[in-house]
Amino acid sequence: MPGQAIRLRGAVKRYGPITAVDGLDLDVPEGTCVGLLGPNGAGKSTTMRLLTAQAIADEGELEVLGFTLPRDSKAARAEMGVVPQLDNLDTTLTVEQNLLVFTHLYRIPREQRREAIERALGVANLRERRGAKVDELSGGMRRRLLIARALVHRPRLVLLDEPTVGLDPQVRQELWALIDLLRSEGTSILMSTHYIEEAQRLADTVVVMAAGRAVATGPPTALVAEHAGREALEVYGPPARLREVEADAQTRGWSTRRTGTSVTILRAEEVDGEGPDGERRAANLEDVFVLLTGEEVA
C-alpha cells in the first residue's frame, strides 16, 4: 500500500469573517495525481498556501511527505516543488540562470548542479532556449520553465496551482503532456484547476470543492456514475420552455442543471419514454461540477 504524500484532516483557514477553507479533508496517495476542481473562491489556492506554509491553518491536522505542518514546513518544502499560479520568474535572467538560482536555493551539491539543470531543461523541452531571457519567451514556454524550476531538485511531490490558466488550448495540451509524464514517472501531484477537461484528463482522483469544502471525491468516472448517471438529455428552447421543463422535472424528482440556453436532465437512462424531446449524450464531469457547485466554468 502506498503512503500518503498529503494528509489533511479538518483543515480550516479564516481571513477575518471569511472562512476560505472550512474543515477540509484531503488525501494524496504517493505516486498519484489528485485534482482540486472548483470555481473561483472555492478555496483551492488557499489550500495550496496552507501546504507550503505561506498560510497557517487555524484548525486541523496537516501532513506533507510525513512532515507535520507548520512545525516541519521547511523540511517538507525541501522535498516538494511548487508551480505558482502567478508567473514569478526573474525576467532579468536567462532560462538557465533561473534554474541555476534554484539549484542553490535547494542546496544541490555543486558537482550535481549541471546534471540537474540539463535534466530539468530536457523534461520541459527548453534546451534550445537555455540562453534566452525570460521576457523573450512565450506564455507557454514560461509555464514550462516554472515547472522545470519546480523539478530541478527531483521533488517527491509537486504542487501545481492552476498550471494552465490563461493559456490557449494548444499550449494547454502541451503542458498536459508534461504533467502526464510526471505522473507516469511516479511523482505525486496535487493540481488545482477550474478547467473540467483538465481534471478529467490528468487526475486519478478529483476533489470537487465549493465554499472551502470538499463536496465530492473520487475517480472522474466514479463521480460521473454516482452523481450524473450514464446519460444526459439536453433540452433547448426559449426561456419559457426551459422553465416548463425544469418544473416538470422537479415534479418527477429528476435532477437537472441549467446551462444558459439549455436544461440538462441527468440520469436520462432512467426516464425513458417520459422525457421531453432533446439530445442524448454521455454524462460527464461537467455535469457533476455544475450540479454540485451551482457554478458555470470560468
C-alpha positions, 0 to 999 in steps of 0.5 A, spaced: 500 500 500 502 506 498 503 512 503 500 518 503 504 524 500 498 529 503 494 528 509 489 533 511 484 532 516 479 538 518 483 543 515 480 550 516 483 557 514 479 564 516 481 571 513 477 575 518 469 573 517 471 569 511 472 562 512 476 560 505 477 553 507 472 550 512 474 543 515 477 540 509 479 533 508 484 531 503 488 525 501 494 524 496 496 517 495 504 517 493 505 516 486 498 519 484 495 525 481 489 528 485 485 534 482 482 540 486 476 542 481 472 548 483 470 555 481 473 561 483 473 562 491 472 555 492 478 555 496 483 551 492 489 556 492 488 557 499 489 550 500 495 550 496 498 556 501 496 552 507 501 546 504 507 550 503 506 554 509 505 561 506 498 560 510 497 557 517 491 553 518 487 555 524 484 548 525 486 541 523 491 536 522 496 537 516 501 532 513 506 533 507 511 527 505 510 525 513 512 532 515 507 535 520 505 542 518 507 548 520 512 545 525 516 541 519 514 546 513 521 547 511 523 540 511 517 538 507 518 544 502 525 541 501 522 535 498 516 538 494 516 543 488 511 548 487 508 551 480 505 558 482 499 560 479 502 567 478 508 567 473 514 569 478 520 568 474 526 573 474 525 576 467 532 579 468 535 572 467 536 567 462 532 560 462 538 557 465 540 562 470 533 561 473 534 554 474 541 555 476 538 560 482 534 554 484 539 549 484 542 553 490 536 555 493 535 547 494 542 546 496 544 541 490 551 539 491 555 543 486 558 537 482 550 535 481 548 542 479 549 541 471 546 534 471 540 537 474 539 543 470 540 539 463 535 534 466 530 539 468 531 543 461 530 536 457 523 534 461 520 541 459 523 541 452 527 548 453 534 546 451 534 550 445 532 556 449 537 555 455 540 562 453 534 566 452 531 571 457 525 570 460 521 576 457 523 573 450 519 567 451 512 565 450 506 564 455 507 557 454 514 556 454 514 560 461 509 555 464 514 550 462 520 553 465 516 554 472 515 547 472 522 545 470 524 550 476 519 546 480 523 539 478 530 541 478 531 538 485 527 531 483 521 533 488 517 527 491 511 531 490 509 537 486 504 542 487 501 545 481 496 551 482 492 552 476 498 550 471 494 552 465 490 558 466 490 563 461 493 559 456 490 557 449 488 550 448 494 548 444 499 550 449 494 547 454 495 540 451 502 541 451 503 542 458 498 536 459 503 532 456 508 534 461 504 533 467 502 526 464 509 524 464 510 526 471 505 522 473 507 516 469 514 517 472 511 516 479 511 523 482 505 525 486 501 531 484 496 535 487 493 540 481 488 545 482 484 547 476 477 550 474 478 547 467 473 540 467 477 537 461 483 538 465 481 534 471 478 529 467 484 528 463 490 528 468 487 526 475 486 519 478 482 522 483 478 529 483 476 533 489 470 537 487 470 543 492 465 549 493 465 554 499 472 551 502 469 544 502 470 538 499 463 536 496 465 530 492 471 525 491 473 520 487 475 517 480 472 522 474 468 516 472 466 514 479 463 521 480 460 521 473 456 514 475 454 516 482 452 523 481 450 524 473 448 517 471 450 514 464 446 519 460 444 526 459 438 529 455 439 536 453 433 540 452 433 547 448 428 552 447 426 559 449 426 561 456 419 559 457 420 552 455 426 551 459 422 553 465 416 548 463 421 543 463 425 544 469 418 544 473 416 538 470 422 535 472 422 537 479 415 534 479 418 527 477 424 528 482 429 528 476 435 532 477 437 537 472 442 543 471 441 549 467 446 551 462 444 558 459 440 556 453 439 549 455 436 544 461 440 538 462 436 532 465 441 527 468 440 520 469 436 520 462 437 512 462 432 512 467 426 516 464 425 513 458 419 514 454 417 520 459 422 525 457 421 531 453 424 531 446 432 533 446 439 530 445 442 524 448 449 524 450 454 521 455 454 524 462 460 527 464 464 531 469 461 537 467 455 535 469 457 533 476 461 540 477 455 544 475 450 540 479 454 540 485 457 547 485 451 551 482 457 554 478 458 555 470 466 554 468 470 560 468 
